[in-house]
Structures are given as C-alpha cells and as structure tokens.
C-alpha cells in the first residue's frame, strides 16, 4: 500500500495516553488523531497497529556514512586512539570510489530505516582534493529522500588550515550542496590554527546560510578548550540555535573553576551538543595516566 492510499492507522497506543487511538493521514502526513472506543476492524485503506505503541521517528544526530563498514580496511587501529583512527581512515580514503561510498552508505541507511530512523545528520570527509565521498553522498541524499531526511556536514577531517587547500575544499563542498559547515579545531596543528579555523567556519556559515557542527575537543586533553570559542562566536553572532558542538570530551578533564565559568557562557550562547558516549569510551580513553599521588605511593 502506498503512503497516499493509506488513510488511517488504527488500534494504536500513544505515549502517556490510555486506550486505543486512530491516526488519520492525508497525503502521507498526519492530519488528526482520535480516540477509539474499542478495537476496530481493518479496512482496505487502514493499517492495524495491533495495539502497539506508536512513536515519533528516531533521529541519528551524528554518523559518518562515508566511513561506515570500513573497519580494518586496509589496516586496524591497533592503539585504539582517535589519532591513529584518522590515520587508518586516510589510508582507506585513498581507495575510495563513487560507487563504493554509495553502496556502503545505502546499506547503513537501510538498517537505520528498518529501525525507525527518519532524520540523519552525516559528517562527510572533505579533506580530499577530489571530494569523492561528498559527491557520492549528495546523490544518496536525493535518492533516500522519500524515506529519510539526510543532512550532510562538510567535515574537514584533517583540518581547515592544516590540510592543503583545506579552506577552499570546505567552501567548494558548500557550493556543491552540503547543508552544514564542519570543523575540527583540536586536530589543527596549533591552538592558533584551531581558533582561526572556527572564525572561518562561522564566516562560511554566514556567507552560505548554513548550519554549523564542530567536532570539538574530542581528546583527553584538558587544555583543549575550543568549545569556549565556539560558544563565544555563536553568542556574538546570535547563531546559537544553528550551532552544534559534537563530542566535547575534553570537558571531563577541565578543572572546576574553569568549568563553572564556561557553563555560564554555554548557557548564554544557546548552542547544541551531541554526545557519543559509546564511541568516546574507546577512542578518547586510550591514554592512561599515573597520578602524582600514585607515583608517590609506588616508591
């Protein structure tokens, strides 16, 4: 049955509501929701929810569809660190083809669709002179549109200023149709490069009317504090609702005095956050430290 032929979902349960409900559809969209007095029989243009719980579709706020299903190709990340992971991906990136990217992305999207995901934001590596992955994913975005709202982040995996022609490639990705400007300030060669890269990110977002999603402070380094620059720029430009800081795992190492001051700015800025607890446990906890107290007692 096509979406347009389906007129009603019957015998459904809703979160926080008692009894059964029928959901009326018009042109594939919900037009009304009414309570039922009891179980209703299935008709030609209705779908029986069988008293199951009906929920809004899930959102995948952070995925890398260009890198999906590439673990171990051509080599494994032996250290488990984020930085070696980026090196291993650079090796795989050199082998990318248009069809390779599309096939893997489509397979993962099919799994997501089957599990009720309807909105996906994918980061796509644009640290590539050919922009192979980006061009492939722009095609996938159009092809998957009947089932998934796909946002594409132009993600400069190897830096905006630390990768040859990084800024030009990022801007070209936006011209080609990427929805969101990305950045990775903690991976730039210096702190100064990191801050400058964020200024360029905000400038491009304003120039092309795009959203911003920054891979921010994804490292076990309490000196990595680029989230304050993201928040300050968002606050100054009035862009908080359009800005996302992803990961921000260095925050767990910040001292209390600094964090207290930082939280005031974060609240004022109104920026969004995306946390990745499962992935971060392995990729940012690969360094092991011995405290001064532990060293003292070991003597």
DRENDO-1510 file (C-alpha; in Angstrom, 1 decimal, always signed):
<recs>
REC; n; res; u; v; w
REC; 1; UNK; +0.0; +0.0; +0.0 .
REC; 2; UNK; +1.4; +3.4; -0.9 .
REC; 3; UNK; +1.6; +6.3; +1.6 .
REC; 4; UNK; -1.1; +8.2; -0.3 .
REC; 5; UNK; -3.5; +5.1; -0.3 .
REC; 6; UNK; -3.1; +4.7; +3.4 .
REC; 7; UNK; -5.8; +6.8; +5.2 .
REC; 8; UNK; -5.8; +5.6; +8.8 .
REC; 9; UNK; -3.6; +3.8; +11.3 .
REC; 10; UNK; -5.9; +2.0; +13.8 .
REC; 11; UNK; -5.7; +0.3; +17.1 .
REC; 12; UNK; -2.6; +2.2; +18.2 .
REC; 13; UNK; -1.4; +3.1; +21.6 .
REC; 14; UNK; +0.2; +6.5; +22.3 .
REC; 15; UNK; +2.8; +7.5; +24.9 .
REC; 16; UNK; +1.1; +8.8; +28.1 .
REC; 17; UNK; -2.4; +8.1; +26.8 .
REC; 18; UNK; -4.9; +5.4; +27.9 .
REC; 19; UNK; -6.8; +3.3; +25.4 .
REC; 20; UNK; -6.6; +2.9; +21.7 .
REC; 21; UNK; -6.3; +5.6; +19.1 .
REC; 22; UNK; -6.7; +6.0; +15.3 .
REC; 23; UNK; -4.3; +8.2; +13.4 .
REC; 24; UNK; -5.7; +9.9; +10.3 .
REC; 25; UNK; -3.4; +10.6; +7.3 .
REC; 26; UNK; -3.7; +12.9; +4.4 .
REC; 27; UNK; -1.1; +12.9; +1.6 .
REC; 28; UNK; +1.2; +10.8; +3.7 .
REC; 29; UNK; +1.1; +13.1; +6.7 .
REC; 30; UNK; -0.8; +13.0; +10.0 .
REC; 31; UNK; -4.0; +15.1; +9.8 .
REC; 32; UNK; -5.7; +14.2; +13.0 .
REC; 33; UNK; -5.6; +11.7; +16.0 .
REC; 34; UNK; -8.8; +10.4; +17.6 .
REC; 35; UNK; -9.6; +8.1; +20.5 .
REC; 36; UNK; -11.2; +4.7; +19.7 .
REC; 37; UNK; -14.0; +3.2; +21.8 .
REC; 38; UNK; -12.5; -0.3; +21.2 .
REC; 39; UNK; -10.7; -2.5; +18.8 .
REC; 40; UNK; -11.5; -1.5; +15.2 .
REC; 41; UNK; -11.6; -3.9; +12.2 .
REC; 42; UNK; -9.1; -3.4; +9.4 .
REC; 43; UNK; -10.3; -1.9; +6.2 .
REC; 44; UNK; -8.8; -1.5; +2.7 .
REC; 45; UNK; -7.2; +1.8; +3.5 .
REC; 46; UNK; -6.2; +1.3; +7.1 .
REC; 47; UNK; -3.1; -0.2; +8.8 .
REC; 48; UNK; -3.6; -2.2; +12.0 .
REC; 49; UNK; -1.1; -1.2; +14.7 .
REC; 50; UNK; -2.2; -4.3; +16.6 .
REC; 51; UNK; -2.3; -2.3; +19.9 .
REC; 52; UNK; +1.4; -1.5; +19.5 .
REC; 53; UNK; +3.0; +1.8; +20.8 .
REC; 54; UNK; +3.3; +4.4; +18.0 .
REC; 55; UNK; +6.3; +6.8; +18.5 .
REC; 56; UNK; +7.8; +9.6; +16.5 .
REC; 57; UNK; +10.7; +8.6; +14.3 .
REC; 58; UNK; +14.2; +8.4; +15.8 .
REC; 59; UNK; +16.9; +10.9; +14.9 .
REC; 60; UNK; +20.5; +9.9; +14.2 .
REC; 61; UNK; +22.3; +13.2; +15.0 .
REC; 62; UNK; +25.9; +12.1; +14.3 .
REC; 63; UNK; +27.2; +9.4; +11.9 .
REC; 64; UNK; +29.9; +9.2; +9.3 .
REC; 65; UNK; +28.3; +7.4; +6.3 .
REC; 66; UNK; +31.3; +7.7; +4.2 .
REC; 67; UNK; +33.4; +5.7; +6.6 .
REC; 68; UNK; +30.8; +3.1; +7.6 .
REC; 69; UNK; +31.7; -0.6; +7.3 .
REC; 70; UNK; +35.4; +0.1; +6.7 .
REC; 71; UNK; +36.9; -1.2; +9.9 .
REC; 72; UNK; +40.2; -3.0; +9.3 .
REC; 73; UNK; +40.5; -1.7; +5.7 .
REC; 74; UNK; +43.3; -1.8; +4.9 .
REC; 75; UNK; +44.6; -1.9; +8.5 .
REC; 76; UNK; +43.3; -2.0; +12.0 .
REC; 77; UNK; +43.6; +0.8; +14.6 .
REC; 78; UNK; +46.0; -1.0; +16.9 .
REC; 79; UNK; +46.3; +1.7; +19.5 .
REC; 80; UNK; +42.6; +2.5; +19.8 .
REC; 81; UNK; +43.3; +6.2; +19.7 .
REC; 82; UNK; +41.4; +8.7; +17.7 .
REC; 83; UNK; +44.6; +9.9; +16.0 .
REC; 84; UNK; +45.5; +6.5; +14.7 .
REC; 85; UNK; +41.9; +6.0; +13.7 .
REC; 86; UNK; +42.2; +9.1; +11.5 .
REC; 87; UNK; +45.5; +7.8; +10.0 .
REC; 88; UNK; +43.8; +4.4; +9.2 .
REC; 89; UNK; +40.9; +6.2; +7.6 .
REC; 90; UNK; +43.3; +8.3; +5.5 .
REC; 91; UNK; +44.7; +5.0; +4.1 .
REC; 92; UNK; +41.1; +3.8; +3.3 .
REC; 93; UNK; +40.2; +7.2; +1.9 .
REC; 94; UNK; +42.9; +6.8; -0.8 .
REC; 95; UNK; +41.0; +3.8; -2.1 .
REC; 96; UNK; +37.5; +5.4; -2.3 .
REC; 97; UNK; +35.4; +5.2; -5.3 .
REC; 98; UNK; +32.0; +6.9; -6.0 .
REC; 99; UNK; +30.1; +3.5; -6.1 .
REC; 100; UNK; +32.0; +2.2; -3.0 .
REC; 101; UNK; +30.8; +5.2; -0.9 .
REC; 102; UNK; +27.2; +4.9; -2.2 .
REC; 103; UNK; +26.9; +1.2; -1.6 .
REC; 104; UNK; +28.1; +1.3; +2.0 .
REC; 105; UNK; +26.1; +4.4; +2.8 .
REC; 106; UNK; +22.9; +2.9; +1.4 .
REC; 107; UNK; +23.4; -0.4; +3.3 .
REC; 108; UNK; +23.7; +1.5; +6.6 .
REC; 109; UNK; +20.7; +3.8; +5.8 .
REC; 110; UNK; +18.6; +0.7; +5.1 .
REC; 111; UNK; +19.4; -0.6; +8.5 .
REC; 112; UNK; +18.5; +2.8; +10.0 .
REC; 113; UNK; +15.2; +2.9; +8.1 .
REC; 114; UNK; +14.4; -0.6; +9.4 .
REC; 115; UNK; +14.9; +0.6; +12.9 .
REC; 116; UNK; +12.6; +3.6; +12.7 .
REC; 117; UNK; +15.2; +6.4; +12.0 .
REC; 118; UNK; +13.9; +9.1; +9.7 .
REC; 119; UNK; +16.3; +12.0; +10.3 .
REC; 120; UNK; +20.0; +11.6; +9.8 .
REC; 121; UNK; +23.0; +14.0; +10.0 .
REC; 122; UNK; +26.1; +12.6; +8.5 .
REC; 123; UNK; +29.5; +14.0; +8.5 .
REC; 124; UNK; +31.4; +13.6; +5.2 .
REC; 125; UNK; +35.2; +14.0; +4.9 .
REC; 126; UNK; +36.1; +16.9; +2.6 .
REC; 127; UNK; +39.8; +16.6; +3.2 .
REC; 128; UNK; +40.1; +15.2; -0.2 .
REC; 129; UNK; +41.1; +17.0; -3.4 .
REC; 130; UNK; +38.5; +15.1; -5.4 .
REC; 131; UNK; +35.7; +15.3; -2.9 .
REC; 132; UNK; +34.7; +11.8; -3.9 .
REC; 133; UNK; +32.7; +11.0; -0.8 .
REC; 134; UNK; +30.9; +14.3; -0.8 .
REC; 135; UNK; +29.7; +14.0; -4.4 .
REC; 136; UNK; +28.6; +10.4; -3.8 .
REC; 137; UNK; +26.7; +11.4; -0.6 .
REC; 138; UNK; +24.9; +14.3; -2.3 .
REC; 139; UNK; +23.5; +11.7; -4.7 .
REC; 140; UNK; +22.5; +9.4; -1.9 .
REC; 141; UNK; +20.7; +12.3; -0.2 .
REC; 142; UNK; +18.4; +12.8; -3.2 .
REC; 143; UNK; +17.8; +9.0; -3.6 .
REC; 144; UNK; +16.9; +8.4; +0.0 .
REC; 145; UNK; +14.7; +11.5; +0.3 .
REC; 146; UNK; +11.4; +9.5; +0.2 .
REC; 147; UNK; +12.4; +7.7; +3.4 .
REC; 148; UNK; +15.0; +9.8; +5.3 .
REC; 149; UNK; +15.7; +13.5; +5.8 .
REC; 150; UNK; +19.5; +13.4; +5.3 .
REC; 151; UNK; +21.7; +16.4; +6.3 .
REC; 152; UNK; +25.3; +16.5; +5.1 .
REC; 153; UNK; +28.1; +18.1; +7.1 .
REC; 154; UNK; +31.1; +19.2; +5.1 .
REC; 155; UNK; +33.6; +17.8; +7.6 .
REC; 156; UNK; +37.3; +18.8; +7.2 .
REC; 157; UNK; +38.7; +15.6; +8.9 .
REC; 158; UNK; +42.3; +16.7; +8.6 .
REC; 159; UNK; +41.8; +20.3; +9.4 .
REC; 160; UNK; +40.8; +23.5; +7.6 .
REC; 161; UNK; +44.2; +25.2; +7.9 .
REC; 162; UNK; +46.4; +22.1; +8.5 .
REC; 163; UNK; +45.4; +20.3; +5.3 .
REC; 164; UNK; +46.5; +21.6; +1.8 .
REC; 165; UNK; +43.7; +23.8; +0.3 .
REC; 166; UNK; +41.5; +22.8; +3.3 .
REC; 167; UNK; +39.6; +26.0; +3.4 .
REC; 168; UNK; +39.0; +26.0; -0.4 .
REC; 169; UNK; +37.8; +22.4; -0.3 .
REC; 170; UNK; +35.4; +23.2; +2.5 .
REC; 171; UNK; +33.9; +26.1; +0.7 .
REC; 172; UNK; +33.6; +24.1; -2.5 .
REC; 173; UNK; +31.7; +21.4; -0.6 .
REC; 174; UNK; +29.2; +24.1; +0.5 .
REC; 175; UNK; +28.8; +25.3; -3.1 .
REC; 176; UNK; +28.1; +21.8; -4.2 .
REC; 177; UNK; +25.3; +21.5; -1.7 .
REC; 178; UNK; +26.5; +20.4; +1.8 .
REC; 179; UNK; +24.0; +21.6; +4.4 .
REC; 180; UNK; +26.3; +22.1; +7.4 .
REC; 181; UNK; +29.8; +23.6; +7.9 .
REC; 182; UNK; +32.1; +21.4; +10.0 .
REC; 183; UNK; +35.4; +21.9; +11.8 .
REC; 184; UNK; +37.9; +20.0; +13.9 .
REC; 185; UNK; +39.9; +22.7; +15.8 .
REC; 186; UNK; +41.6; +20.3; +18.2 .
REC; 187; UNK; +43.2; +18.5; +15.2 .
REC; 188; UNK; +44.7; +21.6; +13.7 .
REC; 189; UNK; +48.5; +22.0; +14.1 .
REC; 190; UNK; +48.3; +24.7; +16.7 .
REC; 191; UNK; +45.9; +26.3; +19.1 .
REC; 192; UNK; +46.0; +29.4; +17.0 .
REC; 193; UNK; +45.1; +27.5; +13.9 .
REC; 194; UNK; +42.2; +25.9; +15.8 .
REC; 195; UNK; +40.8; +29.3; +16.8 .
REC; 196; UNK; +41.3; +30.7; +13.3 .
REC; 197; UNK; +39.6; +27.7; +11.8 .
REC; 198; UNK; +36.5; +28.4; +13.9 .
REC; 199; UNK; +36.4; +32.0; +12.8 .
REC; 200; UNK; +36.5; +30.8; +9.2 .
REC; 201; UNK; +33.8; +28.2; +9.9 .
REC; 202; UNK; +31.4; +30.9; +11.2 .
REC; 203; UNK; +32.2; +33.2; +8.3 .
REC; 204; UNK; +31.4; +30.4; +5.8 .
REC; 205; UNK; +28.2; +29.6; +7.6 .
REC; 206; UNK; +27.0; +33.2; +7.3 .
REC; 207; UNK; +28.1; +33.5; +3.7 .
REC; 208; UNK; +26.2; +30.4; +2.6 .
REC; 209; UNK; +23.4; +30.5; +5.2 .
REC; 210; UNK; +24.4; +27.1; +6.6 .
REC; 211; UNK; +24.3; +25.4; +10.0 .
REC; 212; UNK; +27.4; +24.6; +12.0 .
REC; 213; UNK; +28.5; +21.3; +13.6 .
REC; 214; UNK; +32.0; +21.2; +15.1 .
REC; 215; UNK; +33.9; +18.1; +16.1 .
REC; 216; UNK; +35.1; +19.9; +19.3 .
REC; 217; UNK; +37.7; +18.9; +21.9 .
REC; 218; UNK; +37.4; +15.2; +21.1 .
REC; 219; UNK; +40.5; +14.4; +23.1 .
REC; 220; UNK; +41.7; +13.6; +26.6 .
REC; 221; UNK; +43.5; +17.0; +26.9 .
REC; 222; UNK; +42.2; +19.4; +29.5 .
REC; 223; UNK; +44.0; +22.2; +27.6 .
REC; 224; UNK; +41.7; +21.6; +24.6 .
REC; 225; UNK; +39.1; +24.3; +25.2 .
REC; 226; UNK; +37.8; +25.2; +21.7 .
REC; 227; UNK; +34.2; +24.9; +22.9 .
REC; 228; UNK; +34.6; +28.3; +24.6 .
REC; 229; UNK; +35.5; +29.8; +21.2 .
REC; 230; UNK; +32.5; +28.1; +19.5 .
REC; 231; UNK; +30.2; +29.4; +22.2 .
REC; 232; UNK; +31.6; +32.9; +22.2 .
REC; 233; UNK; +31.3; +33.2; +18.4 .
REC; 234; UNK; +27.8; +31.8; +18.5 .
REC; 235; UNK; +26.8; +34.2; +21.2 .
REC; 236; UNK; +28.4; +37.2; +19.4 .
REC; 237; UNK; +26.7; +36.4; +16.1 .
REC; 238; UNK; +23.4; +35.3; +17.6 .
REC; 239; UNK; +23.7; +31.9; +16.0 .
REC; 240; UNK; +23.4; +29.6; +19.0 .
REC; 241; UNK; +20.4; +27.6; +17.8 .
REC; 242; UNK; +22.2; +26.9; +14.5 .
REC; 243; UNK; +25.4; +25.7; +16.1 .
REC; 244; UNK; +26.3; +22.2; +17.4 .
REC; 245; UNK; +29.4; +21.1; +19.4 .
REC; 246; UNK; +29.9; +17.4; +19.0 .
REC; 247; UNK; +31.8; +15.2; +21.4 .
REC; 248; UNK; +33.4; +17.9; +23.7 .
REC; 249; UNK; +35.0; +15.0; +25.7 .
REC; 250; UNK; +37.9; +17.1; +27.0 .
REC; 251; UNK; +35.4; +18.7; +29.2 .
REC; 252; UNK; +35.6; +15.8; +31.6 .
REC; 253; UNK; +39.2; +16.8; +32.4 .
REC; 254; UNK; +38.6; +20.6; +33.0 .
REC; 255; UNK; +39.1; +21.9; +36.5 .
REC; 256; UNK; +36.1; +23.1; +38.5 .
REC; 257; UNK; +36.9; +26.8; +38.4 .
REC; 258; UNK; +37.2; +27.0; +34.6 .
REC; 259; UNK; +34.2; +24.7; +34.1 .
REC; 260; UNK; +32.0; +27.0; +36.3 .
REC; 261; UNK; +32.9; +30.0; +34.2 .
REC; 262; UNK; +32.5; +28.0; +31.0 .
REC; 263; UNK; +29.0; +26.8; +31.8 .
REC; 264; UNK; +27.8; +30.4; +32.1 .
REC; 265; UNK; +28.9; +31.1; +28.6 .
REC; 266; UNK; +27.5; +27.8; +27.2 .
REC; 267; UNK; +24.1; +28.7; +28.6 .
REC; 268; UNK; +24.2; +32.2; +27.3 .
REC; 269; UNK; +25.2; +31.0; +23.8 .
REC; 270; UNK; +22.3; +28.6; +23.4 .
REC; 271; UNK; +24.4; +26.2; +21.3 .
REC; 272; UNK; +23.5; +22.5; +21.0 .
REC; 273; UNK; +25.5; +19.5; +22.0 .
REC; 274; UNK; +25.8; +15.9; +20.6 .
REC; 275; UNK; +27.4; +13.3; +22.9 .
REC; 276; UNK; +28.8; +10.0; +21.7 .
REC; 277; UNK; +29.4; +8.0; +24.9 .
REC; 278; UNK; +29.9; +4.5; +23.5 .
REC; 279; UNK; +32.4; +5.6; +20.8 .
REC; 280; UNK; +34.2; +8.0; +23.1 .
REC; 281; UNK; +34.8; +5.4; +25.7 .
REC; 282; UNK; +37.2; +3.6; +23.4 .
REC; 283; UNK; +38.6; +6.4; +21.2 .
REC; 284; UNK; +39.4; +9.0; +23.8 .
REC; 285; UNK; +40.3; +6.9; +26.8 .
REC; 286; UNK; +43.2; +5.2; +25.1 .
REC; 287; UNK; +45.8; +7.2; +27.0 .
REC; 288; UNK; +46.5; +6.1; +30.6 .
REC; 289; UNK; +47.9; +8.4; +33.2 .
REC; 290; UNK; +49.5; +7.8; +36.5 .
REC; 291; UNK; +48.6; +10.5; +39.1 .
REC; 292; UNK; +51.3; +12.2; +41.2 .
REC; 293; UNK; +49.8; +10.5; +44.3 .
REC; 294; UNK; +50.0; +7.1; +42.7 .
REC; 295; UNK; +53.7; +7.7; +41.7 .
REC; 296; UNK; +54.5; +8.8; +45.3 .
REC; 297; UNK; +53.0; +5.6; +46.8 .
REC; 298; UNK; +54.7; +3.4; +44.3 .
REC; 299; UNK; +58.1; +4.4; +45.5 .
</recs>
